[in-house]
Amino acid sequence: MNPLRRFYKRSPRLRRAFRERKDAATYHLARFALALPRAVGLTRALALADRVGDLTYFALPGTRRLALEHLAIAFGDTLSVEAREQIARASFRNVARCFVELAKFDAIREHFDDYTSVVGWEHWDELRARGTGAIVVTGHIGNWELLGAYFARKGVPIAAVARRLNDSRLNQLLVDFRASNGVRTIQRESQSAGRELLRILKQRGILALLIDQDMKAQSVSVPFFGRLARTPAAAAVLAARRDIPVVPCFAQRRPQGGHEFTITTPLYSANSGDRRQDVVDLTHRFSAVLEDCIRKNPAEWVWWHRRWRHPPVPRLDLDGEIQYQNTVLP
């Protein structure tokens, strides 16, 4: 490690100052990037997003390297180097397109029913007929923010559980966007988060959680593309404690444009009497459904995320006392 990097790692004040400036720059960049697509039509804005995605792919070599490394872990020799590069590049394009769709949502809202379609809505109708709410688990696939807006548009009370972003202004931008489309945001760090979770479920609504990131939250390590990955346990814990159905849902881009939302068969806790094992098994099932969706459409997942970064965390994870071998990247 070079001396400057060593000094940076040993100086909390320097790291904090750098993070604050980075967050501020991200906020101003986001404001500029949101304004630019609004000056043109949706079709042209999406074409511009593809060019921005390509530029980002080449401009961020570290992020590109992570995406290619993770694709190699997930698919190994089943995909050629060229195929992995195409998928990585397409994933950058997808995120740029997601950003443009948020910026252009006022235009999309005017023909939202044409821009989106759904498969499996009968599963939600069955749950609603039973008079129960549900937990929806999903991942950073397609445009996950539009998925929440779809449920809200159908009159379903919905709240998304999310981490508070470091920059309060950027955090408020995202919270306001969700609120304008009928989606409540429950900040994970809020002291009232528990009460808000139960309130939305008592309203027979949906509690939406993203489960495809390694984060500082209680987790369990379950297989994901052949390697154990820390996966947030909140959805499974709540489902096991209160016997709440969990519905994996995903967004996927359609060839003709827009999105198709897939609602899958609800999953339930086994209620075996061993709650910890029930949580592990249920989280494993969530992860398997998520992996299957990504395998079918790998170009729309965020491959640069460090999914296999950490082993179980002692005194936090439900399996934190287990010493797994060869499960994370060096």
Disulfide bonds with the S-S distance in Angstrom:
none
